[in-house]
Amino acid sequence: MTDPLTLAEAYLNAFYAGDPRVRDMLADDFHFSGPSAHFHGADAFLRASSHAAAGTRTVEIEKLFASGSEADRDASKDVKS
């Protein structure tokens, strides 16, 4: 198994590049819960969030951190206008 930080970085790079391999990095039972949206299932999440990747010009990952099998990031994005 890949360590969470390596997987998180690979996922972010693939997600914002529009790389279809991003789907392989998420479990089928993936759950996302944010301040304005909640998704159950990797396919539902990727369908609903694809506009975020398409609308982003650049992403600078400022910090990745992990606790056990979970990872998160702080990043800044340059959004297309």
N, CA and C atoms as a LAMMPS dump frame, in Angstrom:
ITEM: TIMESTEP
0
ITEM: NUMBER OF ATOMS
243
ITEM: BOX BOUNDS ff ff ff
-5.0000000000000000e+02 5.0000000000000000e+02
-5.0000000000000000e+02 5.0000000000000000e+02
-5.0000000000000000e+02 5.0000000000000000e+02
ITEM: ATOMS id mol type element x y z
1 1 1 N 0.845 -1.187 0
2 1 2 C 0 0 0
3 1 3 C 0.888 1.248 0
4 2 1 N 0.49 2.224 -0.772
5 2 2 C 1.214 3.486 -0.842
6 2 3 C 0.906 4.307 0.404
7 3 1 N 1.898 5.022 0.903
8 3 2 C 1.66 5.823 2.094
9 3 3 C 0.686 6.96 1.761
10 4 1 N -0.083 7.432 2.736
11 4 2 C -1.131 8.441 2.489
12 4 3 C -0.624 9.739 1.862
13 5 1 N 0.545 10.213 2.243
14 5 2 C 1.048 11.469 1.674
15 5 3 C 1.373 11.331 0.191
16 6 1 N 1.998 10.233 -0.186
17 6 2 C 2.332 9.995 -1.589
18 6 3 C 1.062 9.858 -2.419
19 7 1 N 0.087 9.124 -1.897
20 7 2 C -1.182 8.942 -2.594
21 7 3 C -1.935 10.267 -2.718
22 8 1 N -1.955 11.059 -1.655
23 8 2 C -2.649 12.354 -1.696
24 8 3 C -2.031 13.279 -2.74
25 9 1 N -0.72 13.328 -2.807
26 9 2 C -0.064 14.181 -3.786
27 9 3 C -0.343 13.7 -5.209
28 10 1 N -0.271 12.386 -5.427
29 10 2 C -0.559 11.836 -6.756
30 10 3 C -2.005 12.107 -7.144
31 11 1 N -2.928 11.962 -6.193
32 11 2 C -4.342 12.232 -6.459
33 11 3 C -4.555 13.698 -6.848
34 12 1 N -4.02 14.623 -6.075
35 12 2 C -4.208 16.048 -6.376
36 12 3 C -3.649 16.412 -7.749
37 13 1 N -2.478 15.895 -8.055
38 13 2 C -1.888 16.167 -9.365
39 13 3 C -2.756 15.61 -10.489
40 14 1 N -3.253 14.393 -10.325
41 14 2 C -4.102 13.777 -11.348
42 14 3 C -5.447 14.488 -11.45
43 15 1 N -6.041 14.839 -10.318
44 15 2 C -7.349 15.5 -10.313
45 15 3 C -7.296 16.819 -11.076
46 16 1 N -6.341 17.663 -10.735
47 16 2 C -6.276 18.983 -11.367
48 16 3 C -5.736 18.939 -12.798
49 17 1 N -5.093 17.841 -13.182
50 17 2 C -4.636 17.68 -14.56
51 17 3 C -5.725 17.073 -15.443
52 18 1 N -6.836 16.656 -14.84
53 18 2 C -7.898 16.011 -15.614
54 18 3 C -7.531 14.596 -16.033
55 19 1 N -6.626 13.979 -15.308
56 19 2 C -6.154 12.632 -15.624
57 19 3 C -7.211 11.612 -15.208
58 20 1 N -7.731 10.789 -16.133
59 20 2 C -8.769 9.819 -15.781
60 20 3 C -8.307 8.754 -14.788
61 21 1 N -7.007 8.615 -14.602
62 21 2 C -6.515 7.633 -13.619
63 21 3 C -6.853 8.036 -12.194
64 22 1 N -7.343 9.267 -12.011
65 22 2 C -7.722 9.721 -10.678
66 22 3 C -8.78 8.791 -10.078
67 23 1 N -9.647 8.235 -10.922
68 23 2 C -10.704 7.345 -10.424
69 23 3 C -10.119 6.128 -9.726
70 24 1 N -9.012 5.612 -10.242
71 24 2 C -8.374 4.436 -9.653
72 24 3 C -7.779 4.713 -8.276
73 25 1 N -7.636 5.983 -7.935
74 25 2 C -7.045 6.351 -6.65
75 25 3 C -8.079 6.481 -5.547
76 26 1 N -9.359 6.37 -5.887
77 26 2 C -10.428 6.492 -4.893
78 26 3 C -11.138 5.165 -4.723
79 27 1 N -11.439 4.828 -3.494
80 27 2 C -12.206 3.619 -3.206
81 27 3 C -13.634 3.797 -3.702
82 28 1 N -14.277 2.707 -4.075
83 28 2 C -15.666 2.775 -4.535
84 28 3 C -16.568 3.406 -3.484
85 29 1 N -16.278 3.143 -2.209
86 29 2 C -17.118 3.663 -1.123
87 29 3 C -16.575 4.985 -0.557
88 30 1 N -15.82 5.719 -1.374
89 30 2 C -15.27 7.017 -1.002
90 30 3 C -16.383 7.941 -0.515
91 31 1 N -16.098 8.693 0.548
92 31 2 C -17.038 9.682 1.085
93 31 3 C -16.34 11.033 1.15
94 32 1 N -17.048 12.067 0.743
95 32 2 C -16.546 13.43 0.858
96 32 3 C -17.577 14.241 1.615
97 33 1 N -17.111 14.994 2.589
98 33 2 C -17.991 15.882 3.338
99 33 3 C -17.292 17.217 3.495
100 34 1 N -17.865 18.242 2.886
101 34 2 C -17.31 19.581 2.95
102 34 3 C -18.344 20.553 3.474
103 35 1 N -18.001 21.825 3.523
104 35 2 C -18.928 22.805 4.088
105 35 3 C -20.223 22.958 3.289
106 36 1 N -20.18 22.702 1.978
107 36 2 C -21.396 22.909 1.188
108 36 3 C -21.821 21.704 0.362
109 37 1 N -21.125 20.592 0.499
110 37 2 C -21.482 19.413 -0.293
111 37 3 C -21.059 18.139 0.425
112 38 1 N -21.815 17.093 0.169
113 38 2 C -21.526 15.76 0.708
114 38 3 C -21.746 14.752 -0.412
115 39 1 N -20.808 13.846 -0.592
116 39 2 C -20.917 12.837 -1.643
117 39 3 C -20.589 11.466 -1.084
118 40 1 N -21.322 10.482 -1.564
119 40 2 C -21.08 9.083 -1.22
120 40 3 C -20.815 8.352 -2.526
121 41 1 N -19.606 7.847 -2.661
122 41 2 C -19.209 7.135 -3.868
123 41 3 C -18.255 7.964 -4.706
124 42 1 N -17.219 7.305 -5.19
125 42 2 C -16.181 7.975 -5.964
126 42 3 C -16.722 8.569 -7.255
127 43 1 N -17.572 7.831 -7.967
128 43 2 C -18.076 8.325 -9.248
129 43 3 C -18.941 9.567 -9.067
130 44 1 N -19.792 9.56 -8.047
131 44 2 C -20.638 10.733 -7.78
132 44 3 C -19.779 11.945 -7.438
133 45 1 N -18.757 11.742 -6.641
134 45 2 C -17.865 12.841 -6.281
135 45 3 C -17.156 13.408 -7.508
136 46 1 N -16.596 12.529 -8.333
137 46 2 C -15.847 13.009 -9.499
138 46 3 C -16.758 13.706 -10.507
139 47 1 N -17.972 13.205 -10.698
140 47 2 C -18.916 13.884 -11.598
141 47 3 C -19.217 15.294 -11.099
142 48 1 N -19.462 15.407 -9.809
143 48 2 C -19.856 16.704 -9.242
144 48 3 C -18.692 17.668 -9.084
145 49 1 N -17.477 17.176 -8.994
146 49 2 C -16.339 18.059 -8.728
147 49 3 C -15.481 18.34 -9.955
148 50 1 N -15.828 17.771 -11.09
149 50 2 C -14.981 17.96 -12.278
150 50 3 C -14.876 19.43 -12.678
151 51 1 N -15.908 20.223 -12.389
152 51 2 C -15.844 21.65 -12.715
153 51 3 C -14.755 22.367 -11.922
154 52 1 N -14.456 21.879 -10.725
155 52 2 C -13.408 22.503 -9.906
156 52 3 C -12.043 22.346 -10.575
157 53 1 N -11.793 21.182 -11.11
158 53 2 C -10.522 20.959 -11.799
159 53 3 C -10.462 21.754 -13.093
160 54 1 N -11.555 21.746 -13.838
161 54 2 C -11.585 22.45 -15.118
162 54 3 C -11.454 23.96 -14.932
163 55 1 N -11.913 24.472 -13.814
164 55 2 C -11.879 25.909 -13.57
165 55 3 C -10.642 26.394 -12.858
166 56 1 N -9.667 25.527 -12.693
167 56 2 C -8.452 25.89 -11.965
168 56 3 C -7.268 25.955 -12.921
169 57 1 N -6.584 27.07 -12.896
170 57 2 C -5.419 27.264 -13.762
171 57 3 C -4.192 26.587 -13.158
172 58 1 N -3.894 26.858 -11.903
173 58 2 C -2.743 26.249 -11.221
174 58 3 C -3.106 25.94 -9.778
175 59 1 N -2.406 24.985 -9.205
176 59 2 C -2.557 24.631 -7.797
177 59 3 C -1.171 24.532 -7.199
178 60 1 N -0.979 25.201 -6.083
179 60 2 C 0.281 25.092 -5.359
180 60 3 C -0.014 24.421 -4.029
181 61 1 N 0.49 23.207 -3.871
182 61 2 C 0.307 22.476 -2.618
183 61 3 C 1.288 23.046 -1.61
184 62 1 N 0.754 23.672 -0.583
185 62 2 C 1.603 24.304 0.421
186 62 3 C 2.003 23.329 1.512
187 63 1 N 1.108 22.407 1.856
188 63 2 C 1.416 21.445 2.911
189 63 3 C 0.513 20.23 2.763
190 64 1 N 1.101 19.056 2.885
191 64 2 C 0.35 17.806 2.972
192 64 3 C 0.587 17.245 4.36
193 65 1 N -0.451 16.711 4.964
194 65 2 C -0.263 16.095 6.265
195 65 3 C -1.151 14.869 6.37
196 66 1 N -0.731 13.92 7.215
197 66 2 C -1.443 12.662 7.35
198 66 3 C -1.549 12.263 8.807
199 67 1 N -2.62 11.542 9.084
200 67 2 C -2.822 10.934 10.39
201 67 3 C -3.381 9.542 10.135
202 68 1 N -2.564 8.545 10.407
203 68 2 C -2.993 7.182 10.102
204 68 3 C -3.176 7.008 8.61
205 69 1 N -4.362 6.568 8.199
206 69 2 C -4.626 6.339 6.782
207 69 3 C -5.302 7.529 6.113
208 70 1 N -5.457 8.653 6.822
209 70 2 C -6.107 9.831 6.264
210 70 3 C -5.083 10.904 5.945
211 71 1 N -5.344 11.652 4.874
212 71 2 C -4.447 12.736 4.475
213 71 3 C -5.271 13.951 4.097
214 72 1 N -4.673 15.111 4.222
215 72 2 C -5.314 16.36 3.829
216 72 3 C -4.231 17.305 3.339
217 73 1 N -4.651 18.466 2.828
218 73 2 C -3.692 19.397 2.273
219 73 3 C -4.135 20.84 2.508
220 74 1 N -3.163 21.723 2.485
221 74 2 C -3.401 23.151 2.364
222 74 3 C -2.849 23.522 1.005
223 75 1 N -3.639 24.228 0.211
224 75 2 C -3.195 24.57 -1.126
225 75 3 C -3.796 25.903 -1.526
226 76 1 N -3.128 26.549 -2.448
227 76 2 C -3.701 27.764 -3.039
228 76 3 C -3.958 27.462 -4.506
229 77 1 N -5.061 28.032 -5.036
230 77 2 C -5.453 27.794 -6.419
231 77 3 C -5.57 29.123 -7.159
232 78 1 N -5.195 29.085 -8.404
233 78 2 C -5.408 30.211 -9.309
234 78 3 C -6.577 29.798 -10.195
235 79 1 N -7.733 30.406 -9.955
236 79 2 C -8.956 30.016 -10.636
237 79 3 C -9.121 30.831 -11.906
238 80 1 N -9.565 30.168 -12.972
239 80 2 C -9.819 30.845 -14.238
240 80 3 C -10.991 31.791 -14.058
241 81 1 N -10.91 32.938 -14.718
242 81 2 C -12.026 33.892 -14.604
243 81 3 C -12.846 33.918 -15.875
